[in-house]
Amino acid sequence: MPHDEDKPRPAGAENDGESRHKENGPHADLSRRKFIRGAGLAGAAISAGTLLGDRVLEAATLPKSADAAADAGGVVGPGEVPITLKINGKEHQLNLEPRVTLLDALRNHLDMTGAKKVCDRGTCGACTVHIDGRAFYSCSTLAIDAQGRDITTIEGLEPAEGLHPMSRAFWDNDAQQCGFCTPGFVMACAAYVDHEPNPTYEGLQKALGGNLCRCGTYMGIRQAVLDAAKSMKGGRA
């Protein structure tokens, strides 16, 4: 039995579809596939507007000050924002992108190059600084997050005259070779003695595990800490 499509079609039947399209208006040629695709895009646009509308409005009305934005619970960036850093007892006004680390702010914007950029991954400790009296990796700390805190670098650790007891002990015990790790070690050791005025040689092996010396001067470094602890009188880093 012949299929329906095999049956002869009356003259003019091939134009029936075209006639119907013309009769149904200018949008009659919209196929089902196009309709579904259009409906999907429209739905996505509406959803995006619903989900992002408040966020877009929030970003458009953010205060210019990074401090004010943080207080308001907003976001800052990606462009530069004004921040204030208190370093070695002095306040510094900077305009930085929120992604800038404290290490890069020190070295590239304030010309404080004592903290070294070695691994830049928070593993070697060459960038160690003090934040509120404790040792921190400055390469893993955002400058914008260090606002309102007391930051001390190796430049600010030294007294007005002479050397800090920890720096002097490093000198006396030959606790450095290439010198790249030395500023970070001095800062880490000074912070450690400040909180542990009576360190032991064994305890230092664990306490200073966050700092690496590729030259291998660990014996001199540990002895330097023990010597410095005697003169720091509980630590004055």
MOQUI-V27797 format. One record per backbone hydrogen bond with DSSP energy under -1.0 kcal/mol. CO is the residue of the C=O (numbers start at 1). NH is the residue of the N-H. Records with the same first field share a line. If there is no record, write none. Layout:
CO: NH / NH
This chain:
3: 6
4: 7
10: 13
12: 15
13: 16
15: 19
16: 20
17: 21
18: 22
19: 23
20: 24
25: 28
27: 30
31: 35
32: 36
33: 37
34: 38
35: 39
36: 40
37: 41
38: 42
39: 43
40: 44
41: 45
42: 46
43: 47
44: 48
45: 49
46: 50
47: 51
48: 52
49: 53
52: 56
53: 57
54: 58
55: 59
56: 60
57: 61
65: 69
66: 70
67: 71
68: 72
69: 74
70: 73
81: 96
82: 66
83: 94
85: 92
86: 151
87: 90
90: 87
92: 85
94: 83
96: 81
97: 100
100: 143
101: 105
102: 106
103: 107
104: 108
105: 109
106: 112
124: 212
125: 128
126: 116
129: 136
130: 152
131: 134
134: 131
136: 129
138: 103
141: 102
143: 146
146: 149
150: 132
151: 88
152: 130
164: 168
165: 169
166: 170
167: 171
168: 172
169: 173
170: 175
171: 174
181: 185
182: 186
183: 187
184: 188
185: 189
186: 190
187: 191
188: 192
189: 193
190: 194
191: 195
192: 196
200: 204
203: 207
204: 208
206: 209
208: 211
213: 216
217: 221
218: 222
219: 223
220: 224
221: 225
222: 226
223: 227
224: 228
225: 229
228: 232
